[in-house]
Amino acid sequence: MITEGTSIMKDRKGDRTRICEQARKYYREHKETILERNKKRRLENPDINKQACKDYYRKHREQLLRKGKEYYQEHLMKIRSYRMKHRNQVLESHSKYYRKNRNSILKKDRAYCQKNREKINVRMRNWRMKKMYGITIEQFESLLAKQENKCAICGVLRSNNRRFSVDHDHKMGYVRGILCHLCNCMIGMSRDNVVILESGIQYLNDSMRKETAKLKCHEGLKS
């Protein structure tokens, strides 16, 4: 059963739909005139128009940001295609805007960096790790957890004053594990060459045998 209130709401909705359709029809028929008139108004009253835009943005900021994000996600490929096709114009437009508003942009950037320093550091670390090794911070932490928070070579535990690094194959690019800084340097300095590392092991073993022989010789002479 339809109540009186429901009927009134439906009538209002119908009236709103008709008004919107009439407005759209009028805009389509007089588009050029409307755009020209708005442009003229903006040129005649630039300060008033700017202030009105600022006031409207402050009042509807969340709604505008949400709509902008939704539009970007919905038309992502179209936007990218346009930017690639008109790359020079887009770059020139950005450069022109930056030159005109350089001081205010730098001021906003400094304020944002001071307020969100930790967030920016995490984002930059994630970006560098993704670019260099193809993994995220979460994947880095997961690999380290599988190694029980230890270096995969020497077994030293991770701590706040000890830096751990991603070890990867420089030729193939895949990640091999997580190493402490010293072990990672050792692998890098050996140029990932097993023969060099084995030669180093042999060198240390020979040195230890020589030192042991010398000590025994000195002890024999003393006795």
ABEGO torsion letter per residue (X at the ends): XBBAAAAAAAAAAAAAAAAAAAAAAAAAAAAAAAAAAAAAAAAABAAAAAAAAAAAAAAAAAAAAAAAAAAAAAAAAAAAAAAAAAAAAAAAAAAAAAAAAAAAAAAAAAAAAAAAAAAAAAAAAAAAAAAAAGBBAAAAAAAAAAAGGBBAAAGBBBBAABBBBBBBBAAAGBBAEBBBAAAAAAAAAAGGBAAAAAAAAAAAAAAAAAAAAAAAAAAAAAX
